[in-house]
Amino acid sequence: MPKKILDAPSGPAPVGPYSVAVEANGFVFISGQGALDPSTNQLIVGGVEAETEQVMKNIGAILADVGLGFDDIVKTTIFLADMDDFPLVNAVYGSYVADAKPARSTVEVARLPLDINVEIDVIAAR
């Protein structure tokens, strides 16, 4: 099955040469999302909890655009600028995935685009 670029107008516009969502073989790959407000494409400020909340809202909007929801996520990767923020990010993230907990990796990175504190990408299954 060839890959298909999916339209996801409710999420933030890409800030580089990548697609927001791509489907292949029944899986939907959503590019890493930061705390951009999709209506203004401006960064949300207010700390890592506010950023994580916006990231999860963005992921939810993109999932909805492609006919999926949080229960369809099978794998996430969380990138943190500071691993000390893990408990705060984990609490917000956990409130969205609830009982359908996907597989997950969490890593601390040296720096994220736009100097954001958290970025999350997901893989969902149809």
Long-range contacts (C-beta under 8 A, 24 or more apart in sequence): 1-25, 1-26, 6-65, 6-66, 7-65, 7-66, 8-61, 8-62, 8-65, 8-66, 9-65, 10-38, 10-61, 10-62, 10-64, 10-65, 11-38, 11-58, 11-59, 11-61, 11-62, 11-65, 12-36, 12-37, 12-38, 12-41, 12-58, 13-38, 13-41, 15-41, 15-113, 15-114, 16-113, 20-62, 21-62, 21-65, 21-66, 23-66, 23-126, 26-125, 26-126, 27-74, 27-123, 27-124, 27-125, 27-126, 28-63, 28-66, 28-68, 28-72, 28-123, 28-124, 28-125, 28-126, 29-121, 29-122, 29-123, 30-59, 30-62, 30-63, 30-121, 30-122, 30-123, 30-124, 31-121, 32-77, 32-79, 32-119, 32-120, 32-121, 33-58, 33-59, 33-62, 33-119, 33-120, 33-121, 34-112, 34-113, 34-114, 34-116, 34-118, 34-119, 35-116, 35-117, 35-118, 36-114, 43-114, 43-116, 47-88, 47-117, 48-82, 48-85, 48-88, 48-89, 48-117, 48-118, 49-88, 49-89, 49-91, 49-92, 51-116, 51-117, 51-118, 52-88, 52-89, 52-92, 52-93, 52-118, 52-120, 53-92, 55-118, 55-119, 55-120, 56-92, 56-93, 56-96, 56-120, 59-96, 59-120, 59-122, 60-96, 63-122, 63-124, 68-124, 68-126, 70-96, 70-97, 70-98, 70-100, 71-100, 72-124, 72-125, 72-126, 73-97, 73-100, 73-102, 73-122, 73-123, 73-124, 74-102, 74-103, 74-123, 74-124, 74-125, 75-102, 75-103, 75-104, 75-122, 75-123, 76-102, 76-103, 76-104, 76-105, 76-120, 76-121, 76-122, 76-123, 77-104, 77-105, 77-106, 77-107, 77-120, 77-121, 78-104, 78-105, 78-106, 78-107, 78-118, 78-119, 78-120, 79-106, 79-107, 79-108, 79-109, 79-112, 79-118, 79-119, 79-120, 80-106, 80-107, 80-108, 80-109, 80-117, 80-118, 81-108, 81-109, 81-111, 81-112, 81-115, 81-116, 81-117, 81-118, 82-108, 82-117, 83-108, 85-117, 85-118, 89-118, 93-120
